[in-house]
């Protein structure tokens, strides 16, 4: 092989390796996916294809498993990192930044042809979803005598989903405590399809998937602790009245990954554009100060979580902001 051919081949190899290296790997929550995917699309356009951003959906728990093994740069999470996941990350030497990106109104949905359900209480949701209901509460009139003698068809988040963790804690009082005889999936599109095709169906997932499919679904107002029936909306989340199903959603960034320019640039881009994308996909943007605080944490190396390794129900935007400011 001639010398100039060898140099050309080496140059092509180096170029190929460089191009291969310019990848940002993200996985995790299907709830956070619409925001991250939207930011990723805009970022890749801005970079004119020089950086590739891959966004997977394996659920919050599934995402953290990959993240704590060092397989991804960023993990989408619809709940805070848990103590077991923190221990797994520590054992593998993975340090991280916790960055809130928006608030979600976790939405309970029914088929639009359902004419008997106008609202639902937490007690009624618990009667449907608690572990003791498995194989026993199978018809609507067993929950409320005013409802018809018709089968309940249940659709919900899979066990690796942060939405599953949050919903079960908010409704049943304990994370992951749920009946098991329902159609489960970490892919919310599967749940949309199930509820939209059965008049007797009820399910739950992030607000963005309801907003995207409003013609196929009906969102149920939830009776909050004050006795008010409140439908999921940006106004209700901001007012703190959509209880107990309003929650913050996050990205977690591997601290070592920030040494890669493409990852650092993407995360900075996400902090500057999440509010816009969140609004576009029907989540509730955080105040501008939350995103600048996130950037400040990155710049000052403020790693870790403000949640102490446990999921919490009922955290408001103001409380989240105060915790982040104190990190």
N, C-alpha and C positions, 0 to 999 in steps of 0.2 A: 504494500500500500504506500503511495507517495505521501511525503510529509504534509503537503498542503491538504490532501484528502483526510489525513489523520487529524489535523487541526480542525478541519471543517466538521468531522464526526464528533470530536471532543466538544466543540462549540455547540453543536446541536444537542448533545447529551446534557451539557450544563444548562442550556436553555430549557430543555424538557424538564430537568430536575427542578429548576427554579419555578417553572410554571406549575409543576406538580405541588411544590411547597406552598404556593399561594392559595391555601384552602382554609376556610374557617368552618369547623365542625360543631354543629349544634344539634341537640336532641332533647327529648323530654315531653313536657306537657302539651297536649292538644289544645288546651285552653289558651296558652300563651302563643301557640303556633301562628295564628293570624297576624299578630303584631310583629313577631320576629321575621316571618316570611315576607311581610310587607316592607319592613326595613331592609331585609336582605335583597329584595328585588331592586329597590331604589339605590342601594349601596353598590350593587354590581353594575347597574347602569352608569352610576357616577364614576366607577373605576374602569368603565369601558371594557369589562370582561377580564381585567388583569387579576381579579380575585374571585374565587368561587366560594359561595357560602352554601353549605348543605344543611337543611333543616329536617330532622326526623321527628317522628311521633311515636314514642314508646311509653308515654305516660310520665308523670313526675317521678315516680319511684323507679321506673325503668331507666329514665334519663340519669338519675343520680347514680345508679349502679354503674353505668358507663362512665360518667363523669369522675366518680371516685376511683375508677380503674385507670384514669388518665386517657381515656379513649376519645373524649370530646373536649373542646375548648370552652364551650358554654352550655349550661343546662337550663332549659325552660322549666319553670316550676310554678304550679298554681297553689302552692302552700310553702311555708318555710321548710328548710332542711331539718330533718329529724335527728335525734341523738344518735341512733344507729348509723345513719348516713354520715354524720359528722365523724363518728369513730372510724368508719370505713375509709373516709377521705384522709383522716389523720394517719391511719396505718399505712396508707399508700403514699404519704408525703404530699397530698394534694391540698394546698391552701386556696382560699377562694374569696371573692368579693360578692356580697349579696346586694343586688341592685333592683329595687322595686321599679316596675315599668308602667303599671296602671292599676285600676281597681276594676273588679268584675262583679256583676250581679248574677250569681249562680241562679240559673233559671229553671223552674219546674214547668214542663210543657205537656200539653195534651193535644189530642187530635181536634182540629177545628170543627168537626161535625159533632163533637161532644157538647150537648146542650144543657147538661145537668150540673156541671161543675163551673161555678162562677168565681170561687175563691177556695183556699184551703188553709187549715190551721197547721201549726207545727205538730200538735197532738194527732191530727188525722194523718199527716205524713209519717209520723212515727208508727202509728197503727198499721200502716201499709208496709213500711220498710224495716221495722225492727226485726232482730233475729227470731223472736218468738212467733212472728207472723208467717214464717216459712211453712208452706204446705197447709196452713190453717186459714189465713185471711186471703181468700182467692176471688172474692166477689165484692163489687162496689158497695152493696147494701150492708155488708158486714162491718164496714168502716163508718157509714152513716146511713141510717134507715131511710132517709129521704132520697138516697141515691138508688139507681136501678139494680135489679137482680141480674147482673151481667158480670162476666169474668173480667178481672183486672189483668192487663198485659203490661208487664214491667220492663222498662229499659233504663239502664244506668251505666255509670262509669265502671270500668274494670278495676281490679284490685291494685294495679300498678299506677292508678290515676290519682293525682292530688285532689281532683274534684271528688273522687270517692271518699278520700280521707276527710275532706272538709265537710261534705254533705252528711256523712255518718256521724261525725262529731257534733255538728250543729243540730241535727234532727234526732239522732238516737242517743246522744250524750257520750259516745265513745267512738274514737276513730277506728274504722274498719269493722265496726259492729253492724252487721247487715244480714238480712235474709240472703240466701244464695240462689234462690230459684227465680232468676231474672236474666234477661238477655243483657250481657255485659260486654263493653268494648272500650278500649282506650281511644278508638277513633270515633269522634263525635258524629261524623257523617253517617256512620252505621246506625247510631241511635236516632238521628233525624229521620232516616229512612223508615225505621221501625215504628216510631210514633206517628208519622205522617200517613202510614198505610193501615192503621187499625183504630177504629173509633173508640175502643175500650183501653187504649194505651195511655200510659203516663211515664214520663222520664225526666231526666235532669242533665244539664251541662252548662257550659259557659254561655254568657249572653250573646257573644258574637255569632254563635251557630244558630241561635234563635233568630237574631236580626237578619241573618243571611237567608233564612227560610220562613219568613213571616207568613207567606202565602200558604205554607203547608202545616203550620203549627199555631197553637194558641198558648200564650204565656199565662200562667195562673198567678193572680195576686196572692201574696202570703200574708196571713194575719200576724202582725208583729206583736211584741209583748205589750204594747199599749192598746191592743185591740183594733188597730187600723189595718184594713186590707190594702196592701201596697203592691202595685205592679212593679216589676223590675224596670228601672230607667236610670239615666244619668242623674236626673234631679233627685230621685229617691236615695241614690247612693251618696250624693253630696250632702243631702239633708240628714243622713244617718238613720232614715226611717225604714230602709229595706233590710230589716233584721229577721233572722240571723244569717242571711245568705249573701251578704256583701263581704268581699274579701280582697286583699291585695294580691297581685301576681308579680312574679319576679323572673330575673335571669341571674344565674350564678356563673361567675367567670373564674376559670382556673388561673391563679396568679402567675404560674410559669408561662402559660400561653400568652400573657400580655407582653412577653419579651419578643413575640413575633409581631412585626409591624402591622401585618394585615389584621390580626386579632385586635390589637390596641386601637387601630383606626376604625374597625367595625364597631367596637363597643362605644367609642366616643361618638361615632355617627348615630348609634342607636339612642344614646342618652340625649342627643340633640334633636332627634326626629320621632321619638316614641310617642310624644303627646299628639302629634299630627296623625300618625298611623293609628294610634289607639282610638282616636275619635272617628277615623274613617271606618274602622271595623266594629264600631259601636261599644267599645269599652270606655271607661271613664278615665281621662288623662289625669295625672297627678299635677299639683301646682308646679310651676316652673322651678321653684326652689328645690323640689325633690330631685329633679334631674341634675341640677348644678351641684347639689350635695353628693349625688352619686359620682359625678366626675371628680369632685374634691376628694372623695374616699379613694378613688383610683390613684390620683396624683400623690396623695399623702400615705398611700399604702395601708389604709384602714380596712383590714381584712376581717372576715368572720360574720356572724349573724347577730341580729338584735332580738332574736326570738328564743334563744336558750335551748334549742333542740326540740321544741314542741310546737304543735299546731295550736293556733288560738282562734276562737270564734269571737266575732264582734269588734275586731280592731278597726277603728275609724281612720280616715285619712289624716286627721290631726294627730292622733296617737302615733301613727306610723312615722309621720314627719318628725315628731318630738324624739322618738327613739333613734331615728337615723341621724338626727343632729347631735345626739349624745354619744354616738359610736366613737 
